[in-house]
Amino acid sequence: AGPDLLELARRSRAWWVWVSTAKLIARKGDTRAVPGLAAGLAVDEPSVRWAAMEVLLRMSPGAVREVWLAALALPYPEVRSNAAQALGAGGSGGAGELLKALARATHASRAGLVQALGMTGSREAVPAIVAVLEDRANLQEARVAAAEALGRLRDRAGVEPLISVLGEPDVAPIACAALGELGDARAVTPLVQRLAGPDGITSRAALAALVKLGPASAPD
């Protein structure tokens, strides 16, 4: 049986067998294999991780939601990114569950949850995302994801929090881009002030944001 063969291949590190079995499961849609596929996401062999993601993405979202939530804490960027996209694809209807998960999340999984919330398009997520951005105890990855999510959601409640982090080189370039998306004139002066700053990456991001703001950024 497919699920049993997955586990046997994983234990023996017979990766080509694992990948072939995963592809067979994809054709059959056998949800009994979900635990084995979830284990494949944590394997240090890239071909196995990609095969696991490919199959899980084809399965019913409800059958694999908990798998994607757990995957947000794994050390592989491609797994975290696909997990966030899968969770965010549910739209605003899934935001409530993601917010609950964020409230109890470890530092390692916050970035993916914030990214997923940004993809839902739900503005009810804005306060929680702002809290992640403003909390300097969070990992850089999570705060960058929060800045990006605020730009994606285009809620002007994010303007002042984004302006407040323009002095932090690790977050500022993404915050500049987000301010450009929000299109609020309050961002013009803080962005102009960054044009002559010591961080070239932030300066270029500020210029790009000002161009995007258009007439709002023109001098009086």
DOLUMKE-593331 format. One line per field, with one value per residue: residue number from 1; chain; x, y, z of N, C-alpha, C in turn. Coordinates in steps of 0.02 Angstrom, whole numbers, m for minus. Layout:
nr = (NUM	...)
kette = (A	...)
n.X = (X	...)
n.Y = (Y	...)
n.Z = (Z	...)
ca.X = (X	...)
ca.Y = (Y	...)
ca.Z = (Z	...)
c.X = (X	...)
c.Y = (Y	...)
c.Z = (Z	...)
***
This chain:
nr = (1	2	3	4	5	6	7	8	9	10	11	12	13	14	15	16	17	18	19	20	21	22	23	24	25	26	27	28	29	30	31	32	33	34	35	36	37	38	39	40	41	42	43	44	45	46	47	48	49	50	51	52	53	54	55	56	57	58	59	60	61	62	63	64	65	66	67	68	69	70	71	72	73	74	75	76	77	78	79	80	81	82	83	84	85	86	87	88	89	90	91	92	93	94	95	96	97	98	99	100	101	102	103	104	105	106	107	108	109	110	111	112	113	114	115	116	117	118	119	120	121	122	123	124	125	126	127	128	129	130	131	132	133	134	135	136	137	138	139	140	141	142	143	144	145	146	147	148	149	150	151	152	153	154	155	156	157	158	159	160	161	162	163	164	165	166	167	168	169	170	171	172	173	174	175	176	177	178	179	180	181	182	183	184	185	186	187	188	189	190	191	192	193	194	195	196	197	198	199	200	201	202	203	204	205	206	207	208	209	210	211	212	213	214	215	216	217	218	219	220)
kette = (A	A	A	A	A	A	A	A	A	A	A	A	A	A	A	A	A	A	A	A	A	A	A	A	A	A	A	A	A	A	A	A	A	A	A	A	A	A	A	A	A	A	A	A	A	A	A	A	A	A	A	A	A	A	A	A	A	A	A	A	A	A	A	A	A	A	A	A	A	A	A	A	A	A	A	A	A	A	A	A	A	A	A	A	A	A	A	A	A	A	A	A	A	A	A	A	A	A	A	A	A	A	A	A	A	A	A	A	A	A	A	A	A	A	A	A	A	A	A	A	A	A	A	A	A	A	A	A	A	A	A	A	A	A	A	A	A	A	A	A	A	A	A	A	A	A	A	A	A	A	A	A	A	A	A	A	A	A	A	A	A	A	A	A	A	A	A	A	A	A	A	A	A	A	A	A	A	A	A	A	A	A	A	A	A	A	A	A	A	A	A	A	A	A	A	A	A	A	A	A	A	A	A	A	A	A	A	A	A	A	A	A	A	A	A	A	A	A	A	A)
n.X = (42	19	37	107	222	280	323	414	509	554	615	719	787	770	756	715	619	527	487	430	325	250	206	122	24	m27	m99	m199	m257	m256	m296	m252	m119	m75	m8	119	162	171	279	376	398	488	607	782	814	799	721	625	555	499	419	329	265	206	111	31	m22	m114	m214	m368	m399	m448	m408	m274	m240	m193	m69	m2	m2	83	197	245	339	452	625	648	646	571	471	403	358	271	179	124	64	m30	m112	m156	m231	m361	m435	m527	m612	m539	m464	m492	m459	m323	m281	m305	m211	m95	m95	m54	66	237	395	459	361	287	314	270	133	92	120	28	m92	m87	m110	m242	m321	m398	m449	m470	m363	m265	m233	m167	m61	7	47	144	240	280	335	489	548	517	568	672	627	490	447	477	392	272	274	268	144	56	67	12	m120	m167	m225	m253	m228	m107	m11	57	122	211	288	353	455	549	677	747	861	846	712	662	670	565	460	456	416	289	225	220	124	12	m20	m36	m27	36	151	246	341	421	475	546	645	722	791	918	985	1102	1091	1093	1006	883	864	847	730	643	638	578	454	406	394	291	191	164	79	52	174	240	331	271)
n.Y = (m60	115	217	141	104	227	261	157	181	306	277	195	278	274	366	383	287	336	458	410	335	435	506	412	405	532	521	436	501	468	496	436	437	557	582	521	597	720	696	688	821	866	806	797	788	870	829	747	832	922	835	793	915	943	840	859	985	955	892	890	1044	1048	925	933	1045	1058	1001	1096	1204	1157	1145	1273	1299	1232	1211	1241	1353	1346	1258	1323	1436	1380	1323	1437	1498	1401	1402	1534	1537	1508	1622	1763	1697	1603	1674	1691	1570	1567	1678	1637	1535	1612	1681	1586	1547	1492	1578	1536	1502	1615	1703	1636	1623	1756	1794	1712	1766	1892	1855	1814	1924	1982	2112	2111	2054	2149	2221	2118	2088	2209	2211	2109	2167	2277	2224	2203	2092	1989	1877	1934	1890	1872	2002	2067	1996	2041	2178	2167	2103	2202	2296	2221	2205	2334	2423	2572	2584	2532	2625	2718	2625	2566	2676	2697	2603	2635	2673	2559	2458	2321	2299	2409	2424	2341	2397	2523	2489	2438	2553	2624	2549	2576	2708	2830	2999	3034	2964	3026	3129	3056	2959	3036	3085	2973	2961	3015	2940	2830	2698	2619	2527	2548	2681	2672	2596	2684	2787	2719	2695	2826	2863	2779	2829	2944	3094	3130	3134	3243	3397	3542)
n.Z = (0	m33	74	173	103	82	212	237	136	177	300	259	181	43	m77	m212	m223	m132	m193	m313	m262	m201	m313	m368	m270	m285	m402	m362	m256	m119	40	155	153	200	329	302	193	254	339	242	208	300	272	233	100	m51	m166	m113	m26	m120	m196	m99	m69	m193	m205	m89	m116	m211	m146	m50	28	160	211	228	299	433	417	336	424	526	449	434	528	492	439	304	175	53	85	189	119	21	107	168	56	22	135	133	19	45	58	131	216	286	374	511	575	549	620	750	756	743	863	954	907	883	878	763	669	643	536	419	447	453	322	256	305	247	116	118	104	200	299	433	489	503	629	705	621	620	753	752	668	745	860	917	966	886	754	619	494	515	542	424	339	393	359	220	206	252	150	47	90	91	183	264	396	418	387	480	571	477	437	556	561	468	499	522	452	416	395	331	183	133	201	142	11	41	87	m30	m97	m20	m43	29	75	193	201	122	166	266	179	86	170	184	66	62	152	241	201	55	m6	57	21	m118	m120	m58	m153	m261	m202	m187	m321	m356	m277	m344	m392	m259	m199	m247	m229	m139)
ca.X = (0	59	59	158	283	310	359	470	560	583	659	778	814	766	719	682	558	480	459	387	264	212	173	67	m28	m58	m148	m254	m288	m265	m283	m219	m48	m59	47	183	181	192	347	420	414	543	666	835	824	754	673	571	513	460	368	278	226	166	53	m12	m57	m169	m264	m420	m370	m468	m373	m202	m231	m150	m1	28	10	144	254	269	396	508	683	658	608	522	414	366	326	214	129	89	21	m86	m157	m185	m275	m430	m469	m543	m648	m493	m423	m505	m420	m252	m270	m300	m146	m43	m97	m19	122	306	430	479	306	249	323	226	63	81	118	m36	m144	m86	m138	m314	m356	m443	m425	m475	m298	m218	m205	m120	m1	42	79	205	288	304	369	559	570	503	621	672	586	420	432	478	329	218	275	244	72	20	64	m34	m189	m184	m266	m214	m209	m37	36	99	169	263	332	392	511	592	745	777	883	824	641	644	656	499	412	451	375	221	198	204	62	m43	m40	m57	18	74	216	291	398	468	510	595	700	763	826	988	1009	1164	1077	1075	948	824	857	817	662	604	628	528	389	385	371	226	142	145	67	52	243	269	339	223)
ca.Y = (0	176	247	99	107	292	258	111	216	360	248	166	333	257	426	376	248	382	505	372	317	497	521	364	428	592	500	402	545	429	539	398	450	624	583	506	655	772	679	703	892	878	767	840	777	916	798	720	889	948	785	796	976	936	797	891	1041	928	862	934	1089	1029	864	946	1111	1052	987	1159	1245	1131	1155	1342	1301	1192	1254	1245	1411	1329	1226	1376	1478	1344	1316	1501	1508	1354	1425	1598	1528	1501	1687	1794	1650	1566	1719	1681	1513	1586	1725	1596	1502	1662	1699	1535	1524	1501	1628	1507	1496	1677	1733	1603	1639	1825	1792	1682	1815	1943	1827	1804	1986	2000	2170	2098	2031	2204	2234	2066	2095	2268	2191	2072	2215	2323	2188	2191	2026	1940	1866	1979	1860	1883	2073	2082	1969	2085	2238	2149	2089	2266	2324	2180	2216	2403	2455	2630	2578	2511	2679	2741	2573	2558	2735	2692	2556	2656	2681	2493	2434	2253	2299	2470	2420	2313	2446	2574	2460	2434	2621	2640	2515	2604	2770	2880	3056	3039	2930	3062	3160	3006	2927	3085	3087	2913	2963	3032	2901	2792	2632	2626	2485	2584	2742	2654	2575	2745	2821	2680	2707	2894	2861	2745	2875	2991	3165	3141	3144	3302	3452	3597)
ca.Z = (0	m40	137	206	64	96	276	229	96	218	351	226	140	m28	m97	m277	m210	m98	m242	m359	m225	m192	m376	m374	m223	m314	m452	m328	m207	m58	98	208	147	223	379	270	152	301	360	186	208	347	252	208	28	m85	m211	m72	m4	m177	m213	m46	m79	m254	m192	m40	m147	m252	m102	m23	78	228	232	239	330	492	392	315	484	557	404	439	575	467	422	232	150	1	119	224	69	m7	160	175	m2	27	188	113	m39	67	58	196	259	327	415	582	598	546	675	811	753	755	934	993	866	904	837	699	621	636	470	372	463	432	249	237	321	195	54	124	86	255	337	505	510	507	696	725	580	646	816	735	642	797	914	897	989	833	706	562	441	531	536	352	313	415	318	153	211	257	83	7	113	72	234	285	466	420	367	535	591	426	443	618	554	413	523	535	386	400	379	296	111	122	226	90	m42	65	88	m99	m113	18	m76	77	74	256	193	77	201	291	123	60	218	175	3	73	208	230	174	m15	m24	81	m19	m182	m107	m44	m217	m297	m170	m204	m391	m357	m247	m396	m375	m187	m175	m278	m182	m146)
c.X = (44	83	114	224	318	352	420	527	593	633	724	814	820	724	684	618	505	447	412	321	220	174	114	9	m65	m112	m210	m291	m300	m246	m252	m144	m27	m4	115	208	204	263	397	439	474	607	718	852	775	702	614	525	469	405	311	234	180	103	5	m52	m115	m226	m314	m389	m387	m430	m301	m189	m184	m77	33	42	75	206	283	329	456	564	694	616	555	461	371	327	264	159	89	42	m40	m137	m191	m235	m348	m469	m486	m579	m603	m452	m431	m463	m346	m235	m264	m233	m89	m39	m59	45	190	337	444	424	269	255	275	153	46	76	51	m94	m146	m118	m214	m353	m402	m414	m432	m408	m248	m191	m154	m56	40	79	144	259	320	343	439	586	557	564	615	626	512	402	432	413	270	216	247	169	31	15	14	m107	m213	m234	m225	m199	m136	12	83	146	226	313	379	453	558	664	781	796	857	751	623	630	586	445	402	405	302	187	181	138	2	m66	m64	m5	58	143	267	352	446	507	562	656	747	804	901	1018	1069	1153	1051	1014	883	811	824	745	616	589	574	458	362	360	302	171	120	135	69	122	275	276	288	252)
c.Y = (62	205	207	102	173	290	213	145	271	332	222	218	313	311	418	335	294	427	469	354	378	515	474	384	488	573	468	447	512	472	502	411	517	625	569	563	712	759	695	776	908	840	812	830	821	883	770	777	914	899	787	858	971	895	830	948	1018	901	914	978	1070	970	878	1012	1107	1037	1052	1204	1223	1146	1226	1348	1262	1237	1264	1301	1393	1295	1278	1420	1444	1334	1380	1513	1463	1378	1490	1591	1520	1565	1710	1748	1610	1608	1706	1625	1530	1634	1687	1560	1550	1679	1648	1511	1534	1554	1600	1507	1561	1707	1702	1619	1710	1829	1765	1731	1870	1919	1817	1865	2011	2057	2161	2075	2088	2216	2182	2071	2155	2250	2152	2119	2256	2289	2169	2126	1973	1933	1916	1954	1874	1957	2095	2056	2013	2149	2223	2137	2153	2300	2286	2195	2287	2436	2512	2631	2556	2566	2698	2687	2562	2616	2726	2646	2576	2667	2615	2462	2365	2251	2356	2462	2392	2361	2502	2550	2457	2503	2644	2609	2549	2671	2825	2936	3064	3008	2971	3089	3108	2970	2973	3088	3027	2915	2976	2993	2859	2724	2638	2586	2520	2646	2726	2631	2635	2782	2785	2691	2776	2899	2831	2790	2929	3062	3179	3157	3206	3358	3507	3654)
c.Z = (0	25	173	170	74	160	271	190	136	268	320	183	66	m62	m164	m270	m178	m149	m290	m325	m216	m255	m388	m330	m251	m364	m419	m279	m140	3	157	209	176	277	349	228	197	326	305	183	251	330	221	134	m11	m130	m174	m49	m61	m197	m162	m55	m139	m241	m143	m69	m191	m210	m77	32	150	255	251	275	390	472	372	375	519	515	408	485	551	441	347	203	99	31	153	175	39	44	168	117	0	79	168	57	m19	70	128	243	304	374	490	611	599	603	742	814	768	830	977	959	900	858	767	647	608	566	420	384	441	356	225	250	269	130	58	101	141	296	412	533	524	577	719	685	603	710	803	710	698	853	892	924	937	788	648	507	452	522	463	320	332	373	248	154	216	190	40	26	98	119	264	360	473	406	423	561	541	429	503	612	497	434	536	468	367	375	330	221	95	147	175	34	m22	67	18	m121	m80	m10	m31	81	138	249	156	114	230	236	93	105	211	110	12	132	191	198	102	m36	m3	39	m86	m174	m94	m109	m258	m269	m187	m276	m395	m327	m295	m372	m300	m161	m204	m226	m193	m187)
***
